[in-house]
Amino acid sequence: MEQFRIVLTTASSHDEAKRIAKALVEGRLAACVNLVGGVESIYRWQGEVEEAAEVLLLIKTNVEKLEAVETAVRRLHSYEVPEFLIFEVNGGSAAYLKWLDDSLT
């Protein structure tokens, strides 16, 4: 279990999020990417408080693929500094974790 990670990033549109997700899954960098629409973000950028409608990507991957996932996200993303946050997976059903592992190899 300690090998699996969930990466969060946001995209400026559904089309951009879908393009990133497909590239990650097709390249076996992610087993699955969930796209969560309707996200409203309020953040500070270049000294100003900004607001944006975004799509959240939940990227399921493993430790070995993290560097390649980050490289791909940066290459495919329209943002100058895309969000890239990594969370450890501390549990899950054996069947799902096996599927996750099989999907990444």
N, C-alpha and C positions, 0 to 999 in steps of 0.2 A: 504493500500500500504506500509506503514512504516514497515510492518512485513517481507517483502520479501528481500532477499539478493542474490547477485551473488558472488560466490567465484571463484577466479582464482588459479589454480595450473598448473604446467607443469609436464610432464612425459618424461622418457627417450626413449620411443618407443610407437608406436600405440597400440601394444598388452597390454602394461602396462596401458596406458590411458583407453583403452576399458575395461579392467578388473576392474579398479577403478570405471569407470562410471557405469558399469552394477551393481556392488555391491551397489553403492549409490542409484540407481533407484530401484533396486529390494527390497532394505531395506526401501524404502520410505523416505530416507534421502534427496533425490533430486527428483524433478519432471522431470527434464531433464538435461542432460549434453551434451554440444556440444564439439566435438573434432576438434581442428583446427591444421592441420598438416602443415609442412613446416616452423615451427618457428625456427629461429636461435637466440640463446641466447649467449650473451657475458657478463661475470660476473666475479667477484673476488671470489675465493674460496681458503682458507688456504694460503693467501698471493700471489697467482698467478692469472693472468688473464686467464680465460678459455673460450672456445667456445664449444657449443654443439648444435646439432640438437635435437629439442624437439617437443612435442605435447602439445598444450595448452588446458586445460579443463576449460569450463565455466559452473559452477555448479549452477543451480537455486534451491534455498531452502528458508527456512524462519528462523527467529531469533531463534525459539524454537529448531531447529535442528542443529544449528551451532556447538555446542560442540561435538555432535555425528558425524557430518561430519568430523570435524578435527581429531577426534580419528580414524575414519575409514581411512581417507587419510594417516595418519601417519602409521597405521598398514599395509596398502596395498602397500605403496610406497617403492621404492628401494632407494630413496635419504635419506641421513642422516638428512638433513634439507629441507623438501619439502616446496616449496612456498605455502603460504596460506594467501591470501589477500581477504578481505571482502568489498564489495561495496553495498551501499543501493540502492534499487530500488525506484526511485522517481516518477514513472509514468508508465503507460501501459494501454492497452485496458482492459476494464472491463471483457470481455470474456476470455482473456488470463489469467488475474490475478485470475479469478474464477477457471479456469482449473488448474492453478498452485496450488492454495489452495486445490482443490479437490484431486490432485495427491499426496499431502503430508499427507493426512489423511486416 
